[in-house]
Amino acid sequence: MVEDLKKFENESVVGEDSRSLELTHYVLAERLMQVEHSDIQKEMNKDGHSDTLVYILDGGFRGFHKMSPGELWSEWKDGAEDKWYQLYEDNELPWETYEDDPIHQLEEDENGEVAKG
C-alpha cells in the first residue's frame, strides 16, 4: 500500500516547466539534486568549503525525494529551473539526466541512443 502510494507519487506530474515538459515528482527531485550538487561543487572549487552543504547537513535536510509536490515546485520555480537549464545547455550537469526525464527522451534518436550535442 505504501509502496503503491510512493510509486503513484513518483509518477504523478507535478507541473510543466518553461519548455512545456511535464515533470513528475521523481524527475523534478532528480533535477533539483543536480542543481544542488553543482552549487556545492562550485563552492568547493572556489572557496574550499560549501555553505550550501553546511546548511544541508546542519539543518537536517530531508531530501528532495521526500518533499511534497508543492515544495518541489516551489524550489524549482525559485531559480532552480533557470540554473538547471543553464547547466544542461552548457553540458555541465553533474550526471546524465534520468532516463524518464522528458528531456532525455527528446534526445533519443531512432536507435534508442542519446544524441546529446
Backbone bond lengths (Angstrom), bond angles and torsions (degrees), N, CA, C in turn:
res aa  C-N    CA-C-N  psi(-1)  N-CA   C-N-CA  omega(-1)  CA-C   N-CA-C  phi
1 M - - - 1.447 - - 1.532 110.32 -
2 V 1.328 116.34 -51.51 1.468 120.13 178.58 1.523 110.11 -64.57
3 E 1.337 116.35 -39.41 1.465 120.29 178.71 1.525 110.88 -64.05
4 D 1.331 116.77 -39.13 1.466 120.66 178.09 1.521 111.17 -64.38
5 L 1.332 116.23 -40.74 1.462 120.84 179.11 1.522 110.34 -64.25
6 K 1.341 116.88 -43.26 1.461 121.02 179.55 1.530 110.48 -64.57
7 K 1.337 116.62 -41.61 1.462 119.87 178.58 1.527 110.31 -62.83
8 F 1.331 116.38 -43.53 1.459 120.79 178.13 1.525 110.40 -60.82
9 E 1.342 116.63 -44.10 1.464 120.50 -179.51 1.521 110.78 -63.45
10 N 1.328 117.27 -44.56 1.464 121.17 -179.31 1.519 112.37 -62.33
11 E 1.331 117.02 -32.42 1.455 121.32 -176.78 1.523 113.39 -94.29
12 S 1.331 117.40 -7.13 1.467 121.11 -179.29 1.521 110.36 -77.08
13 V 1.308 116.28 137.07 1.463 121.19 178.40 1.524 108.81 -73.27
14 V 1.333 115.43 125.95 1.462 121.73 178.79 1.520 109.81 -87.36
15 G 1.325 116.53 -39.98 1.457 120.24 -179.07 1.513 111.53 -175.63
16 E 1.307 114.22 177.43 1.459 122.33 179.52 1.522 107.81 -110.59
17 D 1.328 116.22 127.36 1.462 118.99 -177.49 1.527 111.47 -78.48
18 S 1.319 115.64 -176.72 1.468 121.43 -175.67 1.523 112.98 -65.57
19 R 1.330 116.71 -13.16 1.467 120.81 178.52 1.529 111.68 -106.88
20 S 1.312 114.60 18.63 1.474 122.56 177.73 1.520 113.58 64.22
21 L 1.327 117.42 26.51 1.458 121.33 175.70 1.525 108.46 -95.16
22 E 1.327 116.38 131.61 1.456 120.97 178.99 1.524 109.08 -80.43
23 L 1.333 115.42 124.87 1.457 121.14 -176.92 1.521 110.42 -109.05
24 T 1.325 115.28 125.03 1.456 120.43 175.71 1.525 109.25 -81.20
25 H 1.309 115.45 169.67 1.460 121.47 177.65 1.526 110.06 -55.08
26 Y 1.338 116.41 -47.68 1.457 120.84 -176.72 1.526 111.54 -64.73
27 V 1.310 116.91 -46.67 1.469 121.17 -179.04 1.523 110.23 -62.41
28 L 1.309 117.05 -43.12 1.459 121.25 179.93 1.524 110.79 -63.28
29 A 1.327 117.18 -43.40 1.465 120.69 177.86 1.527 110.77 -61.58
30 E 1.322 117.23 -41.69 1.465 121.05 178.64 1.529 111.55 -63.53
31 R 1.313 116.69 -43.42 1.469 120.09 178.88 1.530 110.84 -63.57
32 L 1.325 117.03 -41.32 1.467 120.03 179.20 1.526 111.00 -65.13
33 M 1.335 117.28 -36.47 1.464 119.63 176.35 1.522 110.77 -63.80
34 Q 1.316 117.32 -38.00 1.462 120.13 178.65 1.527 111.09 -63.53
35 V 1.322 116.98 -40.01 1.468 120.86 178.46 1.524 110.10 -65.33
36 E 1.333 117.56 -46.88 1.468 120.86 -179.88 1.526 110.61 -61.58
37 H 1.327 116.45 -45.05 1.464 120.32 179.82 1.524 110.53 -58.90
38 S 1.312 116.12 -44.48 1.458 120.60 179.61 1.525 111.38 -62.34
39 D 1.336 116.50 -43.91 1.471 120.33 178.41 1.524 110.92 -60.42
40 I 1.333 116.46 -44.72 1.466 120.88 179.99 1.523 110.15 -62.91
41 Q 1.323 116.91 -45.55 1.466 121.04 -179.04 1.527 111.51 -61.85
42 K 1.322 116.68 -43.16 1.466 120.22 178.92 1.524 111.19 -62.97
43 E 1.328 117.02 -42.78 1.467 120.31 178.49 1.526 110.89 -63.99
44 M 1.322 116.98 -41.17 1.468 120.80 179.57 1.530 110.63 -63.87
45 N 1.313 116.57 -43.28 1.463 120.30 -179.78 1.524 111.88 -66.27
46 K 1.323 116.60 -37.09 1.461 120.93 -176.54 1.527 112.60 -81.53
47 D 1.344 116.04 -46.59 1.462 120.56 -170.80 1.525 114.69 -111.56
48 G 1.313 117.34 -10.47 1.457 119.83 -177.03 1.522 113.31 81.47
49 H 1.305 117.00 -1.33 1.466 122.50 175.58 1.533 107.78 -151.81
50 S 1.315 115.34 168.74 1.464 119.26 -177.86 1.522 110.66 -132.22
51 D 1.326 115.58 115.85 1.463 120.15 174.91 1.528 110.55 -65.19
52 T 1.317 116.92 -32.90 1.466 120.80 178.18 1.521 110.42 -63.14
53 L 1.322 117.00 -45.12 1.460 120.96 179.34 1.525 110.93 -65.47
54 V 1.313 117.34 -41.94 1.467 120.96 177.34 1.522 110.03 -60.05
55 Y 1.324 117.06 -44.21 1.465 121.54 178.92 1.526 110.78 -60.34
56 I 1.328 116.66 -43.97 1.463 121.29 -179.80 1.526 110.78 -63.25
57 L 1.319 116.80 -47.71 1.463 120.54 -177.50 1.523 112.27 -71.79
58 D 1.304 116.45 -39.53 1.464 121.03 -178.55 1.524 111.76 -69.04
59 G 1.308 116.34 -37.38 1.461 120.29 -175.52 1.513 114.85 -89.08
60 G 1.320 117.84 -0.54 1.452 119.94 -179.05 1.516 112.90 65.91
61 F 1.324 116.13 42.02 1.470 122.35 -179.79 1.525 109.68 -50.07
62 R 1.329 117.40 126.93 1.468 121.06 -174.32 1.525 113.36 -86.06
63 G 1.303 117.75 -14.06 1.458 120.57 177.18 1.512 113.07 103.45
64 F 1.309 115.33 148.14 1.459 121.31 -177.74 1.527 112.47 -66.09
65 H 1.324 117.25 -35.73 1.462 119.99 -178.32 1.525 112.30 -67.20
66 K 1.317 117.40 -16.98 1.468 120.90 179.53 1.525 112.58 -99.91
67 M 1.316 117.04 0.13 1.467 120.88 179.11 1.526 110.43 -79.27
68 S 1.315 114.67 157.51 1.464 120.07 174.68 1.527 108.73 -73.58
69 P 1.317 117.25 160.01 1.467 119.63 176.43 1.533 112.33 -55.05
70 G 1.312 117.38 -39.83 1.464 120.84 179.68 1.515 112.65 -64.91
71 E 1.338 116.43 -40.17 1.467 120.29 177.90 1.522 110.79 -64.97
72 L 1.333 116.15 -42.95 1.466 119.85 178.35 1.519 110.98 -60.79
73 W 1.321 116.15 -46.51 1.459 120.37 -177.19 1.522 110.66 -63.81
74 S 1.318 116.63 -38.66 1.462 121.12 178.30 1.525 110.72 -62.26
75 E 1.336 117.05 -45.03 1.472 121.50 177.00 1.528 110.36 -60.73
76 W 1.323 116.11 -43.68 1.462 122.30 -177.80 1.519 111.15 -61.32
77 K 1.330 116.20 -46.45 1.460 120.73 -176.43 1.529 112.47 -79.50
78 D 1.328 117.18 -10.73 1.463 121.55 -179.57 1.530 111.11 -90.45
79 G 1.318 116.79 35.84 1.460 121.16 174.40 1.516 115.20 108.45
80 A 1.329 118.03 -19.00 1.461 119.97 -177.74 1.526 111.92 -67.58
81 E 1.327 116.88 -33.90 1.464 119.59 -179.38 1.529 110.63 -61.04
82 D 1.317 117.02 -48.10 1.468 120.28 179.68 1.526 110.93 -62.25
83 K 1.332 116.55 -42.28 1.470 120.23 179.15 1.524 110.96 -62.84
84 W 1.336 116.23 -43.70 1.459 119.65 -177.84 1.522 110.93 -63.19
85 Y 1.314 116.77 -46.11 1.466 119.03 -179.41 1.526 111.61 -66.58
86 Q 1.317 117.94 -32.78 1.464 119.86 176.09 1.526 110.10 -66.04
87 L 1.330 116.72 -44.95 1.463 120.65 176.37 1.527 110.67 -59.93
88 Y 1.302 116.17 -42.71 1.465 121.50 -179.87 1.531 110.88 -61.90
89 E 1.318 116.25 -49.53 1.465 120.74 -177.66 1.522 112.29 -66.31
90 D 1.329 116.96 -30.55 1.462 121.44 179.17 1.529 112.60 -88.23
91 N 1.338 117.13 5.26 1.473 122.03 -175.62 1.520 111.88 54.74
92 E 1.337 116.40 40.75 1.459 121.36 -178.26 1.527 113.30 -116.67
93 L 1.329 117.45 15.03 1.460 118.25 174.72 1.525 108.14 -62.46
94 P 1.331 117.89 139.16 1.461 119.79 -176.52 1.529 113.96 -66.83
95 W 1.323 118.29 -20.62 1.456 122.76 174.29 1.525 108.26 -153.63
96 E 1.324 115.55 166.76 1.463 121.30 -178.10 1.523 110.80 -59.70
97 T 1.311 115.70 152.08 1.458 119.78 176.49 1.524 109.56 -65.17
98 Y 1.319 114.96 149.95 1.459 122.58 178.13 1.527 108.77 -59.34
99 E 1.312 116.93 139.73 1.474 120.00 -174.42 1.525 113.62 -60.81
100 D 1.328 118.29 -24.44 1.465 120.59 177.56 1.522 112.81 -92.78
101 D 1.328 116.64 2.92 1.464 120.10 176.17 1.528 107.24 -68.97
102 P 1.327 117.69 130.68 1.469 118.70 -178.43 1.527 113.72 -58.87
103 I 1.320 118.07 -27.60 1.473 119.05 179.00 1.526 110.16 -70.88
104 H 1.320 116.05 -33.96 1.463 121.01 176.39 1.529 109.54 -64.80
105 Q 1.315 114.97 -42.57 1.458 119.87 -179.91 1.526 111.44 -65.67
106 L 1.324 117.64 -34.27 1.464 121.02 177.44 1.524 112.18 -66.93
107 E 1.330 116.33 -27.83 1.464 121.04 -177.45 1.520 113.00 -79.81
108 E 1.319 117.33 -18.67 1.459 119.42 -175.54 1.526 110.95 -68.85
109 D 1.312 114.35 133.83 1.464 117.94 175.72 1.529 109.66 -88.96
110 E 1.289 117.28 -175.42 1.464 120.99 -176.16 1.519 113.42 -65.25
111 N 1.330 118.41 -16.14 1.460 122.03 178.02 1.519 112.61 -89.68
112 G 1.325 116.40 -0.08 1.451 119.39 -179.43 1.512 113.55 81.52
113 E 1.327 116.66 10.23 1.453 120.75 178.52 1.516 109.13 -99.33
114 V 1.306 115.25 147.48 1.456 119.10 179.12 1.517 108.38 -74.79
115 A 1.316 115.36 125.51 1.466 121.74 -178.34 1.515 108.77 -108.30
116 K 1.332 116.53 69.19 1.465 120.85 -178.58 1.512 108.71 -92.15
117 G 1.301 115.44 133.83 1.461 119.65 -178.30 1.407 110.54 -110.53
